[in-house]
């Protein structure tokens, strides 16, 4: 019996991870199902899109949905490439400036001992409790007063500074040893030198994560282009897709709408797949669960 009990315990330990893996696999399958349906719907012909009950595979895959998308956008005053350029230009600019501003704000909050630093950080944390909807009216009044309506700056400047980015970077920079900073100062490094050659390389996982969050927020934004743009040439891809494939056009252009949804979502998925390792590293170090 003394020999049999350890063997039973070993068997239980070996069986438990299998059940966990099966459960996690089922949960992953449930979560990936909407993405899978989005992909197959983009290649379904129109008659398969309206089958009931719906089928979870494509019988006759086609690229006509993408052709219809180009025709639908080509018939408008502005071609599809213009909407795509606007989204890419605005998103890349917002992401670049947001990461830079967040890192520059988080550096003194994490490493400076000046009076008032804790108060400033508490204000940043307090601002996270407010919904972004609260700032919509003041945001519009400021942009209108600066005469930036229907310009790229109206869509870029309000998204550059964000409380979440500063909070994320500050939490990560607290993991950087202070002794390393003191050694750099003894060697004669200035604050600007330490920021670019020490802080930015060491915080690469954190700002890689911030890139993903900032990209998702800016790329999928419809409210900003809807409120701050007046001409068709300034619209972004999400707003153009929502305008073209809503209302009476939703059924007639269902295939083109599915193709547009895939094209709109694909860049975000690709970006996350490239940076997913750094995202996991950031969550472990910054204490975000």
Secondary structure, 3 states (H helix, E strand, C coil): CHHHHHHHHHHHHHHHHHHHHHHHHHHHHHHHHHHHHHHHHHCCCHHHHCCCCCCCCCCCCCCHHHHHHHHHHHCCCCCHHHHHHHHHHHHHHHHHHHHHHHHHHHHHHHHCCCCCHHHHHHHHHHHCCCCHHHHHHHHHHHHHHCCCCCCHHHHHHHHHCCHHHHHHHHHHHCCCCHHHHHHHHHCCCCHHHHHHHHHHHHCHHHHHHHHHHHHHHHHCCCHHHHHHCCCHHHCCHHHHHHHHCCCCHHHHCHHHHHHHHHHHHHHHHHHHHHHHHHHHHHHHHHCCC
